[in-house]
Amino acid sequence: MRHELKTWPGVFLDTLAGIKLFEIRVNDRDFNVGDILCLREWSPSAQEYTGASCERRVTYLLQGRFGLPANLCVMQLEEAAEAPEVKP
């Protein structure tokens, strides 16, 4: 499944650079291993998308363990090979 998600500029750039390899999200979309996250950079000051985006595949999902609230999940990400990246 493919999910489009807003991502703030600082963490978006870290994801794009390969520094941030995870997402912590409320699991209100039934995220699963193998899903594709389309991360779209969102400007909170302008209240609009910047046009930059990247796609990542979920390779591991942790939920409901180690003190995480039941509604939160941590997803390990890798580049989605077939997904072209749009540079900022």
C-alpha positions as CSV (number, residue, x, y, z in Angstrom):
1,M,0.0,0.0,0.0
2,R,1.1,3.6,-0.7
3,H,0.7,6.4,1.9
4,E,1.2,10.1,1.3
5,L,2.5,11.9,4.4
6,K,3.4,15.5,5.3
7,T,6.9,15.9,6.5
8,W,8.5,19.0,8.1
9,P,11.5,20.5,6.3
10,G,14.3,19.5,8.7
11,V,13.4,15.9,9.1
12,F,12.6,15.7,5.4
13,L,16.1,16.8,4.4
14,D,17.6,14.3,6.9
15,T,15.5,11.5,5.3
16,L,16.5,12.6,1.8
17,A,20.2,12.6,2.9
18,G,19.9,9.0,4.3
19,I,20.6,10.2,7.9
20,K,17.1,9.6,9.2
21,L,16.1,6.0,8.5
22,F,12.9,5.8,10.5
23,E,9.4,7.3,11.0
24,I,7.4,7.6,14.2
25,R,3.7,8.0,13.4
26,V,0.3,7.5,14.8
27,N,-0.8,4.2,13.1
28,D,-4.1,5.4,11.9
29,R,-3.5,4.1,8.4
30,D,-2.7,0.4,9.2
31,F,1.0,0.7,8.2
32,N,2.7,-2.6,7.4
33,V,6.1,-3.9,6.3
34,G,6.4,-3.5,2.5
35,D,4.3,-0.3,2.4
36,I,5.6,2.7,0.5
37,L,5.6,6.1,2.2
38,C,5.5,9.1,-0.1
39,L,7.0,11.7,2.1
40,R,6.1,15.2,0.9
41,E,7.9,18.2,2.4
42,W,5.4,20.6,4.1
43,S,6.2,24.2,5.0
44,P,4.5,25.0,8.2
45,S,5.1,28.7,7.8
46,A,3.6,28.9,4.3
47,Q,1.0,26.2,5.0
48,E,1.7,24.4,1.7
49,Y,3.8,21.6,0.2
50,T,7.2,22.7,-1.2
51,G,7.0,20.3,-4.1
52,A,9.9,18.2,-2.8
53,S,9.1,14.5,-2.1
54,C,10.8,11.1,-1.7
55,E,9.5,7.6,-1.4
56,R,10.6,5.0,1.2
57,R,9.7,1.4,1.8
58,V,8.8,0.2,5.3
59,T,11.2,-2.7,6.2
60,Y,10.4,-3.1,9.9
61,L,7.5,-2.0,12.1
62,L,7.4,-1.8,15.9
63,Q,4.2,-1.1,17.7
64,G,2.7,-1.7,21.2
65,R,6.0,-2.8,22.7
66,F,8.9,-1.3,24.8
67,G,6.7,1.5,26.3
68,L,5.4,2.8,23.0
69,P,1.8,4.0,23.3
70,A,-0.5,1.5,21.5
71,N,-1.4,4.0,18.8
72,L,2.2,4.9,17.8
73,C,4.5,2.9,15.6
74,V,8.2,3.2,14.6
75,M,8.9,2.2,11.0
76,Q,12.4,1.4,9.7
77,L,12.8,2.7,6.1
78,E,14.8,2.1,3.0
79,E,14.9,3.8,-0.3
80,A,12.1,2.5,-2.6
81,A,14.2,1.5,-5.6
82,E,11.5,2.0,-8.2
83,A,10.5,5.4,-6.8
84,P,12.1,8.5,-8.4
85,E,13.2,11.2,-6.0
86,V,12.4,14.8,-6.4
87,K,15.2,17.0,-5.0
88,P,14.4,20.2,-3.2
